[in-house]
Amino acid sequence: MANILAENLSGKAVMGSDGTELGDLYNITMDLKSGQLHHLLVSPHEQLNPERVTFDVDEAGRLRVPVSNVQAVKDYIVVGR
């Protein structure tokens, strides 16, 4: 995967590999000491059916998508479900 600056990802749409639009990227969590990325925090779209989502949710209702699920970053961030 090509290097992409984090500032270019802010607000980018996140889509499941099955074509479901999940929401927009809110933030990315990481280990400050190692620099290892952990999760994408995704603000879910209002029309997203919560029963179709298998990701953990944080206290603010954002989806916690493991970075290991990221499959592609182009017009959308595509994540495996």
N, CA, C and O of each residue as an XYZ file, in Angstrom:
324
protein
N       0.849     -1.172      0.000
C       0.000      0.000      0.000
C       0.896      1.238      0.000
O       1.892      1.280      0.723
N       0.555      2.227     -0.792
C       1.330      3.461     -0.883
C       1.214      4.258      0.408
O       0.234      4.132      1.142
N       2.235      5.089      0.681
C       2.185      5.960      1.848
C       1.180      7.078      1.605
O       1.162      7.690      0.537
N       0.340      7.337      2.611
C      -0.674      8.383      2.525
C      -0.612      9.186      3.813
O      -0.587      8.612      4.901
N      -0.587     10.509      3.700
C      -0.564     11.346      4.889
C      -1.906     11.285      5.604
O      -2.962     11.300      4.971
N      -1.851     11.216      6.931
C      -3.073     11.120      7.728
C      -4.002     12.298      7.483
O      -5.222     12.137      7.512
N      -3.444     13.485      7.241
C      -4.297     14.649      7.020
C      -5.156     14.489      5.760
O      -6.204     15.123      5.641
N      -4.716     13.647      4.827
C      -5.499     13.396      3.611
C      -6.623     12.394      3.841
O      -7.489     12.229      2.982
N      -6.620     11.723      4.990
C      -7.640     10.720      5.286
C      -8.808     11.279      6.090
O      -9.895     10.701      6.078
N      -8.606     12.369      6.772
C      -9.632     12.928      7.648
C     -10.925     13.176      6.887
O     -10.932     13.869      5.869
N     -12.022     12.606      7.385
C     -13.331     12.782      6.784
C     -13.596     11.881      5.583
O     -14.677     11.935      4.997
N     -12.617     11.050      5.208
C     -12.793     10.163      4.050
C     -13.862      9.116      4.363
O     -13.952      8.625      5.488
N     -14.659      8.787      3.366
C     -15.715      7.798      3.530
C     -15.126      6.403      3.723
O     -14.125      6.050      3.099
N     -15.754      5.620      4.589
C     -15.322      4.256      4.875
C     -16.424      3.307      4.405
O     -17.599      3.482      4.729
N     -16.014      2.295      3.630
C     -16.955      1.346      3.048
C     -16.505     -0.072      3.365
O     -15.312     -0.372      3.342
N     -17.462     -0.938      3.662
C     -17.158     -2.347      3.856
C     -16.842     -3.000      2.527
O     -17.255     -2.504      1.479
N     -16.120     -4.099      2.556
C     -15.769     -4.808      1.323
C     -16.998     -5.360      0.614
O     -16.927     -5.746     -0.553
N     -18.134     -5.396      1.325
C     -19.389     -5.844      0.716
C     -20.175     -4.693      0.087
O     -21.285     -4.893     -0.405
N     -19.596     -3.480      0.104
C     -20.243     -2.318     -0.508
C     -21.065     -1.473      0.437
O     -21.596     -0.442      0.024
N     -21.191     -1.872      1.694
C     -21.952     -1.108      2.676
C     -21.176      0.144      3.079
O     -20.025      0.053      3.505
N     -21.803      1.311      2.946
C     -21.171      2.543      3.399
C     -21.319      2.611      4.916
O     -22.430      2.668      5.443
N     -20.174      2.605      5.612
C     -20.183      2.577      7.071
C     -20.256      3.969      7.684
O     -20.984      4.184      8.653
N     -19.512      4.907      7.131
C     -19.487      6.255      7.686
C     -18.267      6.996      7.210
O     -17.722      6.700      6.147
N     -17.831      7.976      8.013
C     -16.678      8.803      7.670
C     -15.601      8.658      8.735
O     -15.897      8.545      9.924
N     -14.345      8.662      8.288
C     -13.227      8.527      9.220
C     -13.188      9.726     10.150
O     -13.153     10.872      9.701
N     -13.193      9.458     11.446
C     -13.111     10.505     12.460
C     -11.664     10.671     12.932
O     -11.160     11.789     13.038
N     -11.006      9.544     13.214
C      -9.649      9.590     13.745
C      -9.017      8.210     13.613
O      -9.677      7.242     13.236
N      -7.730      8.138     13.928
C      -6.991      6.875     13.938
C      -6.276      6.776     15.276
O      -5.620      7.726     15.702
N      -6.399      5.619     15.950
C      -5.694      5.432     17.220
C      -4.367      4.733     16.959
O      -4.238      3.925     16.039
N      -3.383      5.066     17.796
C      -2.058      4.475     17.622
C      -1.315      4.432     18.941
O      -1.680      5.110     19.902
N      -0.261      3.620     18.973
C       0.653      3.557     20.105
C       1.693      4.649     19.883
O       2.445      4.596     18.910
N       1.744      5.635     20.773
C       2.652      6.766     20.587
C       4.122      6.375     20.667
O       4.962      7.019     20.040
N       4.445      5.342     21.422
C       5.855      4.928     21.545
C       6.346      4.193     20.312
O       7.440      4.466     19.818
N       5.544      3.263     19.812
C       5.992      2.442     18.683
C       5.545      2.999     17.327
O       6.147      2.690     16.299
N       4.496      3.815     17.328
C       3.956      4.324     16.078
C       3.001      3.353     15.405
O       2.504      3.630     14.313
N       2.740      2.220     16.042
C       1.843      1.216     15.469
C       0.406      1.716     15.506
O      -0.078      2.177     16.539
N      -0.274      1.616     14.357
C      -1.675      2.022     14.265
C      -2.556      0.914     14.818
O      -2.261     -0.267     14.632
N      -3.651      1.292     15.508
C      -4.549      0.310     16.114
C      -5.917      0.260     15.441
O      -6.299     -0.770     14.884
N      -6.656      1.369     15.490
C      -8.046      1.382     14.997
C      -8.348      2.636     14.187
O      -7.766      3.699     14.402
N      -9.274      2.477     13.252
C      -9.915      3.620     12.623
C     -11.164      3.897     13.445
O     -11.931      2.977     13.729
N     -11.375      5.132     13.826
C     -12.619      5.521     14.492
C     -13.507      6.124     13.414
O     -13.158      7.133     12.801
N     -14.651      5.500     13.190
C     -15.536      5.869     12.091
C     -16.851      6.386     12.649
O     -17.528      5.700     13.414
N     -17.205      7.611     12.256
C     -18.517      8.157     12.608
C     -19.526      7.514     11.676
O     -19.503      7.767     10.472
N     -20.419      6.677     12.219
C     -21.342      5.930     11.342
C     -22.382      6.834     10.693
O     -22.815      7.827     11.278
N     -22.774      6.472      9.473
C     -23.865      7.165      8.805
C     -25.160      6.867      9.551
O     -25.323      5.780     10.105
N     -26.068      7.816      9.567
C     -27.335      7.657     10.291
C     -28.156      6.494      9.759
O     -28.864      5.837     10.523
N     -28.072      6.227      8.452
C     -28.876      5.162      7.865
C     -28.248      3.779      8.040
O     -28.838      2.784      7.618
N     -27.073      3.698      8.649
C     -26.414      2.407      8.865
C     -27.181      1.597      9.902
O     -27.431      2.071     11.010
N     -27.550      0.386      9.542
C     -28.267     -0.505     10.448
C     -27.265     -1.095     11.439
O     -26.383     -1.848     11.028
N     -27.373     -0.775     12.738
C     -26.413     -1.264     13.734
C     -26.338     -2.786     13.818
O     -25.326     -3.337     14.249
N     -27.403     -3.460     13.409
C     -27.409     -4.920     13.456
C     -26.497     -5.532     12.399
O     -26.129     -6.702     12.504
N     -26.128     -4.758     11.388
C     -25.261     -5.251     10.322
C     -23.790     -4.981     10.606
O     -22.926     -5.343      9.807
N     -23.500     -4.346     11.743
C     -22.127     -3.958     12.074
C     -21.568     -4.892     13.136
O     -22.181     -5.099     14.184
N     -20.401     -5.451     12.854
C     -19.785     -6.374     13.811
C     -18.605     -5.749     14.552
O     -17.971     -6.415     15.370
N     -18.301     -4.480     14.278
C     -17.177     -3.813     14.932
C     -17.578     -3.317     16.318
O     -18.751     -3.049     16.580
N     -16.586     -3.201     17.202
C     -16.822     -2.594     18.507
C     -17.186     -1.136     18.312
O     -16.883     -0.540     17.278
N     -17.842     -0.565     19.316
C     -18.243      0.839     19.282
C     -17.669      1.517     20.513
O     -17.706      0.950     21.605
N     -17.131      2.739     20.351
C     -16.579      3.455     21.506
C     -17.690      4.178     22.257
O     -18.859      4.096     21.879
N     -17.320      4.888     23.323
C     -18.315      5.549     24.179
C     -19.082      6.656     23.458
O     -20.159      7.049     23.907
N     -18.544      7.163     22.348
C     -19.218      8.211     21.573
C     -20.043      7.644     20.415
O     -20.618      8.397     19.630
N     -20.099      6.301     20.313
C     -20.882      5.677     19.259
C     -20.149      5.482     17.943
O     -20.753      5.088     16.945
N     -18.838      5.759     17.936
C     -18.051      5.569     16.715
C     -17.593      4.120     16.599
O     -17.289      3.471     17.599
N     -17.546      3.625     15.371
C     -17.077      2.259     15.114
C     -15.570      2.200     15.295
O     -14.852      3.101     14.862
N     -15.085      1.127     15.942
C     -13.641      0.901     16.116
C     -13.233     -0.213     15.148
O     -13.398     -1.397     15.439
N     -12.702      0.187     14.004
C     -12.327     -0.758     12.961
C     -10.830     -1.036     13.069
O     -10.031     -0.109     12.932
N     -10.423     -2.294     13.314
C      -8.994     -2.603     13.391
C      -8.289     -2.229     12.085
O      -8.799     -2.488     10.996
N      -7.123     -1.622     12.211
C      -6.353     -1.220     11.037
C      -6.041     -2.435     10.157
O      -5.911     -2.301      8.941
N      -5.923     -3.601     10.760
C      -5.631     -4.813      9.982
C      -6.755     -5.150      9.004
O      -6.547     -5.947      8.090
N      -7.939     -4.564      9.174
C      -9.066     -4.815      8.268
C      -9.034     -3.933      7.021
O      -9.802     -4.163      6.087
N      -8.153     -2.925      6.994
C      -8.093     -2.020      5.843
C      -7.573     -2.783      4.632
O      -6.505     -3.394      4.678
N      -8.347     -2.739      3.543
C      -7.982     -3.441      2.318
C      -7.502     -2.495      1.227
O      -6.651     -2.871      0.421
N      -8.026     -1.285      1.185
C      -7.639     -0.332      0.149
C      -7.967      1.086      0.602
O      -8.894      1.309      1.381
N      -7.185      2.039      0.096
C      -7.453      3.442      0.346
C      -7.392      4.147     -1.000
O      -6.315      4.355     -1.558
N      -8.553      4.509     -1.511
C      -8.649      5.233     -2.782
C      -9.703      6.318     -2.584
O      -9.528      7.189     -1.733
N     -10.785      6.285     -3.347
C     -11.873      7.242     -3.127
C     -12.533      6.981     -1.784
O     -13.010      7.906     -1.126
N     -12.556      5.709     -1.378
C     -13.059      5.267     -0.078
C     -11.943      4.538      0.642
O     -10.975      4.094      0.025
N     -12.087      4.416      1.963
C     -11.271      3.466      2.712
C     -12.108      2.190      2.743
O     -13.205      2.182      3.302
N     -11.605      1.130      2.157
C     -12.342     -0.139      2.105
C     -11.826     -1.039      3.201
O     -10.621     -1.263      3.316
N     -12.750     -1.566      4.021
C     -12.374     -2.442      5.134
C     -13.091     -3.772      5.025
O     -14.251     -3.834      4.617
N     -12.390     -4.839      5.394
C     -12.994     -6.177      5.441
C     -13.947     -6.251      6.595
O     -13.708     -5.669      7.653
N     -15.047     -6.980      6.389
C     -16.050     -7.110      7.453
C     -16.087     -8.507      7.915
O     -16.864     -8.841      8.810
